[in-house]
């Protein structure tokens, strides 16, 4: 009889813990947009830039918010550029610049939402000049 009570108590505790964990997750998910300072249109992207190859790399990241623009030193310019293409990073016009034919790979990633639509973008460029020419201020995390 004692083992039955112990099993019942353990099951009840697990169920209560599971319910509490689920309730906490729901509350955090509901509160996240308000606490992150997101814009009404949902214009926010988590940006990552990884320089180097798989053996040696350096990754930087930031959250770009566009109401008001914040996240890195060129946030206002990045938000304006993204707004001009409806948040489609691949549609940004390429800058008319000459880049060296040097292989120093740079991989960029963006994940978030623009005007309430999900945004997923990942691209590897041959060097940071090419990356800057194709993505403008969006991934210019160092200013």
Buried (B, 14 or more C-beta within 10 A) or exposed (E): EEEEEEEEEEEEEEEEEEEEEEEEEEEEEEEEBEEEEBBEBBBBBBBBBBBEEEEEEEEEEBBBBBBEBBBBEBBEBBBBBBBEBEBEBEEBEEEEEEBEEEEBBBBBBBBBBBEEEEBEBEBEBBBBBBBBBBBBBBBBBEE
